[in-house]
Amino acid sequence: MKNCIFCKIIVGEIKTDFIYQDEQVVAFKDLHPIAPIHILIISKKHISFISDIVEKDKDLMGQMILVAKKIADDFDLSTNGYKLLFRVKKYGGQEIDHIHLHLIGGAPLYEDIHALPEKKL
């Protein structure tokens, strides 16, 4: 996709230091981390949303998770734990329309479910 920032990073138009790369994915540090370690694992294939994946993408999706595990091991996150997060579309908090997996760790991670607005029926 011509205007996708992640596609530009993948092809080298925007310079980024990759932590990992292979034929299917790249990984690099998030520019706006929410934890001491916050890495993005990005598909080289442009798929806008998780809701757009199809059966033939299952190997790619599995590779993204395996790469996250490898990076977590490399950063010594496996002992205490970490979070893997896919955000999907606007309500899911996705800011860039290109699937990517967040690897977040290096500190205790919490989710304040009490901060959510009340559901209206």
Contacts in CASP RR format, 6 or more apart in sequence:
PFRMAT RR
TARGET T0000
AUTHOR 0000-0000-0000
METHOD contacts of the structure
MODEL  1
MKNCIFCKIIVGEIKTDFIYQDEQVVAFKDLHPIAPIHILIISKKHISFI
SDIVEKDKDLMGQMILVAKKIADDFDLSTNGYKLLFRVKKYGGQEIDHIH
LHLIGGAPLYEDIHALPEKKL
1 7 0 8 1.000
1 46 0 8 1.000
1 98 0 8 1.000
4 46 0 8 1.000
4 96 0 8 1.000
4 97 0 8 1.000
4 98 0 8 1.000
5 14 0 8 1.000
5 96 0 8 1.000
5 98 0 8 1.000
6 42 0 8 1.000
6 46 0 8 1.000
6 96 0 8 1.000
6 98 0 8 1.000
6 100 0 8 1.000
7 46 0 8 1.000
7 98 0 8 1.000
8 14 0 8 1.000
9 16 0 8 1.000
9 26 0 8 1.000
9 28 0 8 1.000
9 42 0 8 1.000
10 26 0 8 1.000
10 42 0 8 1.000
10 44 0 8 1.000
16 28 0 8 1.000
17 28 0 8 1.000
17 29 0 8 1.000
18 26 0 8 1.000
18 27 0 8 1.000
18 28 0 8 1.000
19 27 0 8 1.000
19 28 0 8 1.000
19 29 0 8 1.000
19 39 0 8 1.000
19 71 0 8 1.000
19 74 0 8 1.000
20 26 0 8 1.000
20 27 0 8 1.000
20 41 0 8 1.000
20 67 0 8 1.000
20 70 0 8 1.000
20 71 0 8 1.000
21 27 0 8 1.000
22 63 0 8 1.000
22 67 0 8 1.000
23 44 0 8 1.000
24 43 0 8 1.000
24 44 0 8 1.000
24 45 0 8 1.000
24 59 0 8 1.000
24 60 0 8 1.000
24 63 0 8 1.000
24 64 0 8 1.000
25 41 0 8 1.000
25 42 0 8 1.000
25 43 0 8 1.000
25 44 0 8 1.000
25 60 0 8 1.000
25 63 0 8 1.000
25 64 0 8 1.000
25 67 0 8 1.000
26 41 0 8 1.000
26 42 0 8 1.000
26 44 0 8 1.000
27 39 0 8 1.000
27 40 0 8 1.000
27 41 0 8 1.000
27 42 0 8 1.000
27 67 0 8 1.000
27 71 0 8 1.000
27 103 0 8 1.000
28 39 0 8 1.000
28 40 0 8 1.000
28 42 0 8 1.000
29 38 0 8 1.000
29 39 0 8 1.000
29 40 0 8 1.000
30 38 0 8 1.000
30 39 0 8 1.000
30 40 0 8 1.000
30 102 0 8 1.000
34 104 0 8 1.000
35 104 0 8 1.000
35 105 0 8 1.000
35 106 0 8 1.000
35 107 0 8 1.000
35 109 0 8 1.000
36 105 0 8 1.000
36 106 0 8 1.000
36 107 0 8 1.000
37 75 0 8 1.000
37 77 0 8 1.000
37 82 0 8 1.000
37 103 0 8 1.000
37 104 0 8 1.000
37 105 0 8 1.000
37 106 0 8 1.000
38 102 0 8 1.000
38 103 0 8 1.000
38 104 0 8 1.000
38 105 0 8 1.000
39 68 0 8 1.000
39 71 0 8 1.000
39 75 0 8 1.000
39 102 0 8 1.000
39 103 0 8 1.000
40 100 0 8 1.000
40 101 0 8 1.000
40 102 0 8 1.000
40 103 0 8 1.000
41 64 0 8 1.000
41 67 0 8 1.000
41 68 0 8 1.000
41 71 0 8 1.000
41 100 0 8 1.000
41 101 0 8 1.000
41 102 0 8 1.000
41 103 0 8 1.000
42 98 0 8 1.000
42 99 0 8 1.000
42 100 0 8 1.000
42 101 0 8 1.000
43 60 0 8 1.000
43 64 0 8 1.000
43 98 0 8 1.000
43 99 0 8 1.000
43 100 0 8 1.000
45 57 0 8 1.000
45 60 0 8 1.000
46 98 0 8 1.000
47 53 0 8 1.000
47 57 0 8 1.000
47 98 0 8 1.000
47 99 0 8 1.000
48 97 0 8 1.000
48 98 0 8 1.000
48 99 0 8 1.000
49 88 0 8 1.000
49 89 0 8 1.000
49 94 0 8 1.000
49 97 0 8 1.000
49 99 0 8 1.000
50 86 0 8 1.000
50 88 0 8 1.000
50 99 0 8 1.000
51 88 0 8 1.000
51 89 0 8 1.000
52 99 0 8 1.000
53 61 0 8 1.000
53 99 0 8 1.000
64 101 0 8 1.000
65 84 0 8 1.000
65 101 0 8 1.000
68 84 0 8 1.000
68 101 0 8 1.000
68 103 0 8 1.000
69 78 0 8 1.000
71 103 0 8 1.000
72 78 0 8 1.000
72 81 0 8 1.000
72 82 0 8 1.000
72 103 0 8 1.000
75 106 0 8 1.000
77 103 0 8 1.000
77 105 0 8 1.000
77 106 0 8 1.000
80 106 0 8 1.000
81 105 0 8 1.000
82 103 0 8 1.000
82 104 0 8 1.000
82 105 0 8 1.000
82 106 0 8 1.000
82 109 0 8 1.000
83 102 0 8 1.000
83 103 0 8 1.000
83 104 0 8 1.000
83 105 0 8 1.000
83 109 0 8 1.000
84 101 0 8 1.000
84 102 0 8 1.000
84 103 0 8 1.000
84 104 0 8 1.000
85 101 0 8 1.000
85 102 0 8 1.000
85 104 0 8 1.000
86 99 0 8 1.000
86 100 0 8 1.000
86 101 0 8 1.000
86 102 0 8 1.000
87 93 0 8 1.000
87 94 0 8 1.000
87 95 0 8 1.000
87 102 0 8 1.000
88 94 0 8 1.000
END
